[in-house]
Amino acid sequence: MVHTAEIEWQASPSAGVWRKRLNLAGPSESSRVTSVVRYDADSAFPTHPHPGGEEIFVLGGVFSDEHGDYPTGSYILNPEGFSHAPFSKPGCVIFVKLQQYPGSARRQINIDTNSGDWRPGSTAGVAVMMLYAEDDHPEVVKLARIEPGTQFEEHDHPGGEEVFVIEGGYEDEHGSYGPECWVRYPPGSRHTVRSEPGCLLYVKTGHLPS
């Protein structure tokens, strides 16, 4: 569990681009990493490849590259071998995961979740928007919108679960998680979730090795 709001911003190799690393495995500039990244207005990053793929959710502002502009609420998945030169004219904050989508055959995805398709979840008071799922790959990525006062029954996660709180907050028997909190539950873990204020969550399941 990482309370992102309590971490100081650290400079990246590019001026005006800052980051908070939530999880890092390997050498600092060429490894599997999950971060929150901030682009100051008119900042840019040089052209670079993504050998293990890249996943982005735009938390605020407008994120851009030579392929397009991605406003707040955009979800982007760039497969292995993709390269770009990202920048932001007004500034932005993004949740980003690097080197966690190996396989050049994966689809490139760009979803504006502001106009996405919400469907009822398995629990009353929960709506779900699917962001990524493919038969040949284990992970499932979605947004979950939970109404205030919603209580889940106890449940487990055979392939693990990763959560980033976009808005609001929730709690379980392990702790309380507010805005920008990042949580990873190991495979086989169980918990009972309740959200008193309601929340919007990024949720990824099935991707953690046992």
Beta strands, then each sheet from edge to edge (+ up, - down):
strand 1: 2-3
strand 2: 10-11
strand 3: 17-25
strand 4: 32-39
strand 5: 43-44
strand 6: 48-50
strand 7: 54-65
strand 8: 68-71
strand 9: 74-78
strand 10: 82-84
strand 11: 87-88
strand 12: 92-98
strand 13: 109-112
strand 14: 119-120
strand 15: 126-133
strand 16: 140-146
strand 17: 150-151
strand 18: 155-157
strand 19: 161-168
strand 20: 170-172
strand 21: 175-177
strand 22: 181-185
strand 23: 189-191
strand 24: 194-195
strand 25: 199-205
sheet 1: 1+ 22- 19+ 25- 16+ 15- 14+
sheet 2: 2+ 3- 4+ 12- 7+ 8-
sheet 3: 2+ 3- 4+ 12- 7+ 9- 13+
sheet 4: 5+ 11-
sheet 5: 6+ 10-
sheet 6: 17+ 24-
sheet 7: 18+ 23-
sheet 8: 20+ 21-
end
